[in-house]
Amino acid sequence: MGIILWIIFGALAGWIASAIMGSGEGLVMDIVIGIVGAIVGGWLMSFFGKTGVTGFNLYSLLVAILGAIVLIAIVRAFRHV
């Protein structure tokens, strides 16, 4: 049951980040963006001395959204080069 919750968590974070950044990649890509975004967000937060993704809570969702936004921005930068 845990993996299903994390997929839903990743989909939610990816969907919110896609809505903020204006990119409609689709459900599967939103899930991937959200999960990878959680990893990127956790790394960024630890880089700045804060805790990363700590579980299934609002703080972790915000960290995952932040990471997904950064990920989308990086992908866009490389696509336009």
Residue pairs with C-beta under 8 A, 6 or more apart in sequence:
5 56
6 35
6 56
7 31
7 35
9 34
9 38
9 56
9 60
9 61
9 64
10 31
10 32
10 33
10 34
10 35
10 37
10 38
10 64
11 27
11 30
11 31
11 34
12 34
12 61
13 33
13 34
13 37
13 38
13 61
13 64
13 65
13 68
14 29
14 30
14 31
14 32
14 33
14 34
14 35
14 37
14 68
15 30
15 34
16 65
16 68
17 33
17 34
17 37
17 65
17 68
17 69
17 71
17 72
18 24
18 25
18 30
18 33
18 68
18 72
20 65
20 69
21 69
21 72
21 73
21 76
23 72
23 76
25 33
33 68
33 71
33 72
34 64
34 68
36 67
36 68
36 71
37 64
37 65
37 66
37 67
37 68
37 69
37 70
37 71
38 53
38 60
38 63
38 64
38 67
38 68
39 67
40 67
40 68
40 70
40 71
41 52
41 53
41 63
41 64
41 65
41 66
41 67
41 68
41 70
42 52
42 53
42 63
42 67
43 52
43 67
44 66
44 67
44 70
45 51
45 52
45 63
45 66
46 52
52 60
52 63
53 60
53 63
53 64
54 60
